[in-house]
């Protein structure tokens, strides 16, 4: 996880704020690569954590947490992890399936009746989890303000028709994934995925991760600095060659790093892209999957449920 300078500005390499933390001697190459990012690749600030069989073997951080280089990246610095948020959202669904509260082969409409509109009555829960639902983006214009409105966004997704026949192909649901899976979680539990994850996993395990960011943690958050997505002029060759489907998936609305630093983004729950945490927290959450359902001696998923996560759902087309 890192905050990276705008490549167009080509700033001078940042003065080292120091690399700190722990690295098992077996993984010296990881530390060397991490340090090389600061020396030669103009890394501003970053953290990396690696777990092996539930044991932390790498936990490093360094550089700066802001573009002005006034705040050092610390052990507890939080950063928006973008699409890495999708894994924890999926974990919520698999927890419910493991407890018999969610059938991955059931129609989504069993849990979310309004979803059956526009020919989606046979879309399965597993189609949502595997990016095969044909709902990679909305057809009508959807602003950032709209995106921050959970009820409006999920209502529009429930009402829209798929871009392709669900289950026949994969297409990255860059922004919609979290709302689709998250609304199923909410219909079953009464909680959005962020609150459910906190209650069931991050709270009990002390994992420093949230969907959105509470105001009291703003002082720990790294500033993201990069060219905002969608900043190109719509008349440019980049935009002219994008298909309508790609624009719906990736630019409706366009989301860039400038937005990620705003109170509005942090206050909302966009569970495909606005998770905030430390590198250690991400290693812990994904460690549940890597550890066959357990992490740090605590079982979160049954071994059977953890294996189900690994099942292939078909290739991309």
C-alpha positions in Angstrom: 0.0 0.0 0.0 1.4 3.3 -0.9 0.9 7.0 -1.8 2.5 7.7 -5.1 3.4 11.0 -6.8 1.7 12.1 -10.0 3.9 10.7 -12.7 3.3 13.8 -14.9 5.0 16.0 -12.3 8.2 13.9 -12.2 9.2 15.3 -8.7 12.6 14.7 -7.3 13.1 11.5 -5.4 11.9 12.0 -1.8 14.4 12.4 0.9 14.4 9.2 2.9 12.1 9.2 5.9 13.6 5.9 6.8 12.3 2.3 6.5 11.3 0.8 9.8 9.8 -2.4 11.1 10.6 -6.1 11.1 11.8 -8.5 8.3 12.6 -12.1 8.9 16.1 -12.9 7.5 14.5 -15.4 5.1 12.8 -12.5 3.4 15.6 -10.0 3.1 14.9 -9.7 -0.6 11.5 -8.2 0.2 13.1 -5.5 2.3 15.7 -4.8 -0.4 12.9 -4.4 -3.0 10.9 -2.2 -0.7 13.9 0.1 0.0 14.7 0.2 -3.8 11.3 1.7 -4.4 12.3 4.8 -2.4 15.8 5.1 -3.9 15.0 4.7 -7.6 11.2 4.6 -8.2 10.2 7.8 -6.4 8.0 6.1 -3.9 6.6 8.7 -1.4 5.4 6.5 1.4 4.4 2.8 1.7 4.0 -0.2 3.9 4.2 -4.0 3.2 3.3 -6.9 5.4 3.7 -10.7 4.8 2.3 -13.5 6.8 3.4 -17.2 6.5 1.3 -19.9 8.2 -0.2 -17.3 10.4 3.1 -15.8 11.4 4.1 -12.2 10.5 7.5 -12.5 8.6 7.6 -9.0 7.1 6.2 -5.8 8.6 7.8 -2.7 7.0 6.9 0.9 6.6 8.6 4.0 5.5 8.6 7.3 3.7 6.0 10.1 4.0 2.3 10.1 4.6 1.6 13.4 2.7 2.8 15.1 -0.5 4.4 17.9 1.5 6.5 15.4 3.4 5.6 16.8 6.8 4.3 13.5 8.2 6.3 10.3 8.4 4.6 7.1 7.5 4.2 5.3 10.8 3.4 1.8 11.9 -0.3 2.7 12.3 -0.7 4.8 9.2 -3.9 4.0 7.3 -4.3 4.1 3.6 -7.2 3.7 1.2 -6.6 0.3 -0.4 -9.0 0.6 -3.3 -10.1 -2.7 -4.8 -8.3 -4.7 -2.1 -11.6 -3.9 -0.3 -13.4 -6.5 -2.4 -11.7 -9.4 -0.6 -13.1 -8.5 2.8 -16.6 -7.9 1.2 -16.4 -11.4 -0.2 -15.4 -12.7 3.2 -18.6 -11.4 4.6 -20.6 -13.4 2.1 -18.6 -16.6 2.7 -19.1 -16.2 6.4 -22.9 -16.2 5.9 -22.7 -19.1 3.5 -20.6 -21.0 6.0 -23.3 -20.5 8.7 -26.1 -21.7 6.4 -27.6 -18.2 6.0 -26.7 -17.7 2.4 -26.9 -20.2 -0.5 -24.4 -19.3 -3.2 -26.5 -21.2 -5.8 -29.7 -19.4 -4.9 -31.1 -16.5 -6.9 -30.1 -13.1 -5.6 -33.8 -12.2 -5.6 -34.4 -14.7 -2.8 -32.6 -12.3 -0.4 -33.2 -9.1 -2.4 -36.6 -9.3 -4.1 -36.4 -6.0 -6.1 -33.3 -7.4 -7.8 -35.4 -9.7 -10.0 -36.4 -6.7 -12.2 -35.2 -6.4 -15.8 -34.7 -10.1 -16.4 -32.4 -10.7 -13.4 -34.6 -13.3 -11.6 -32.1 -16.1 -12.4 -28.9 -14.3 -11.4 -27.2 -16.3 -8.7 -25.3 -15.2 -5.7 -22.2 -16.8 -7.0 -22.5 -14.6 -10.1 -22.2 -11.5 -8.0 -19.1 -12.9 -6.2 -17.3 -13.9 -9.4 -17.9 -10.7 -11.5 -20.3 -12.7 -13.8 -23.6 -10.9 -13.1 -23.4 -8.6 -16.1 -23.8 -5.6 -13.8 -20.3 -4.1 -14.1 -21.8 -0.6 -14.4 -25.0 1.4 -14.5 -26.5 2.5 -17.8 -27.8 5.9 -16.5 -25.5 8.6 -15.3 -24.4 8.1 -11.7 -22.6 10.9 -10.0 -20.2 10.6 -7.0 -23.0 12.1 -4.8 -25.3 9.3 -6.1 -22.6 6.8 -5.3 -22.4 7.9 -1.7 -26.1 7.2 -1.3 -26.4 3.5 -0.6 -30.1 3.2 -1.0 -30.1 5.0 -4.4 -27.1 3.0 -5.8 -28.6 -0.4 -4.8 -32.0 0.6 -6.1 -30.6 1.5 -9.4 -28.6 -1.7 -9.6 -31.8 -3.7 -8.7 -33.7 -1.9 -11.5 -31.1 -2.1 -14.3 -30.7 -4.8 -16.9 -27.5 -6.8 -17.3 -25.0 -5.9 -20.0 -24.6 -9.6 -20.9 -26.3 -12.9 -20.0 -25.4 -13.5 -16.4 -23.1 -16.5 -15.8 -21.8 -16.7 -19.3 -18.7 -14.5 -19.0 -16.7 -12.4 -16.5 -16.3 -8.7 -16.5 -14.7 -6.7 -13.8 -17.3 -5.1 -11.5 -14.9 -2.3 -10.4 -17.4 -0.2 -8.4 -20.7 -2.2 -8.4 -19.2 -5.3 -6.8 -19.3 -4.0 -3.2 -22.9 -2.7 -3.5 -24.1 -6.0 -5.1 -22.5 -8.4 -2.6 -22.9 -5.8 0.2 -26.6 -5.4 -0.3 -27.1 -9.2 0.0 -25.2 -9.1 3.2 -27.4 -6.2 4.4 -30.6 -8.0 3.5 -29.6 -11.0 5.6 -28.0 -9.3 8.6 -29.4 -5.8 8.7 -25.9 -4.5 8.5 -23.8 -3.0 5.7 -20.7 -5.1 5.0 -18.4 -2.7 6.9 -20.4 -3.0 10.1 -20.8 -6.8 9.7 -17.1 -7.3 9.1 -16.3 -5.2 12.2 -18.7 -7.2 14.3 -17.6 -10.6 13.2 -13.9 -10.3 12.2 -12.0 -7.1 12.5 -13.4 -6.2 16.0 -12.8 -9.6 17.6 -9.4 -10.0 16.0 -8.2 -6.4 16.5 -7.6 -5.9 12.8 -7.1 -2.2 11.9 -9.4 -2.0 8.9 -12.7 -0.2 8.0 -14.9 0.5 5.0 -14.8 4.2 4.8 -12.9 6.0 7.5 -14.2 7.3 10.9 -13.5 11.0 11.5 -11.4 10.2 14.6 -8.9 8.3 12.4 -8.3 11.0 9.8 -5.1 12.0 11.4 -3.6 8.6 10.7 -4.6 8.5 7.0 -2.1 8.8 4.2 -2.7 11.4 1.5 -3.1 9.8 -1.9 -1.3 11.6 -4.7 -1.7 10.4 -8.2 -3.4 11.4 -11.5 -7.1 11.2 -10.9 -9.0 8.6 -13.0 -11.1 10.2 -15.6 -9.1 13.4 -15.6 -8.4 13.1 -19.4 -10.5 15.3 -21.6 -13.5 13.3 -23.0 -12.5 14.3 -26.5 -9.0 12.6 -26.1 -8.1 9.4 -27.9 -8.2 7.6 -24.6 -11.9 8.3 -24.2 -12.8 7.9 -27.8 -11.5 4.4 -27.9 -13.2 3.2 -24.7 -16.4 1.2 -25.2 -19.7 2.2 -23.7 -19.4 -0.9 -21.4 -15.9 0.1 -20.2 -17.0 3.6 -19.5 -20.0 2.4 -17.5 -17.8 0.1 -15.5 -14.8 2.4 -14.9 -16.1 6.0 -15.3 -19.7 6.2 -14.2 -18.8 7.9 -12.0 -15.1 8.6 -12.5 -13.2 8.2 -9.2 -9.7 9.4 -8.7 -7.2 9.8 -5.8 -8.3 13.4 -5.3 -11.7 12.1 -4.3 -10.2 9.6 -1.8 -8.8 12.4 0.3 -12.2 14.1 0.8 -14.4 13.8 3.9 -17.3 12.8 1.6 -15.5 9.7 0.3 -14.3 8.7 3.7 -17.8 9.1 5.3 -19.5 6.9 2.6 -19.3 3.2 2.3 -18.1 2.2 -1.1 -17.2 -1.4 -0.4 -15.5 -2.2 -3.7 -13.0 0.6 -3.2 -12.9 2.6 0.0 -11.5 0.2 2.6 -8.9 1.8 4.8 -6.3 -0.1 6.8 -2.7 -0.9 7.4 -0.6 -3.4 5.4 -0.8 -5.6 8.5 -4.6 -5.5 8.5 -4.8 -6.5 4.8 -2.4 -9.4 5.4 -4.5 -10.5 8.3 -7.8 -10.4 6.3 -6.4 -12.2 3.3 -4.6 -14.5 5.7 -8.0 -15.9 6.6 -8.3 -17.2 3.0 -4.6 -18.3 2.8 -4.8 -20.0 6.2 -7.6 -22.3 5.1 -10.1 -20.3 7.2 -8.1 -19.5 10.3 -5.7 -16.7 11.3 -3.7 -16.1 14.4 -5.1 -19.3 16.0 -8.7 -18.2 15.5 -11.0 -20.0 13.1 -13.1 -17.6 11.0 -14.3 -20.0 8.2 -14.6 -23.7 8.2 -12.0 -25.5 6.1 -14.7 -26.5 3.6 -15.8 -22.8 3.2 -12.2 -21.7 2.7 -11.8 -24.3 -0.1 -15.0 -23.1 -1.7 -13.5 -19.7 -2.0 -10.9 -21.2 -4.3 -13.3 -22.8 -6.8 -13.0 -21.5 -10.3 -16.1 -19.9 -11.8 -15.1 -19.7 -15.4 -12.6 -17.7 -17.6 -13.0 -14.2 -18.7 -14.3 -13.5 -22.2 
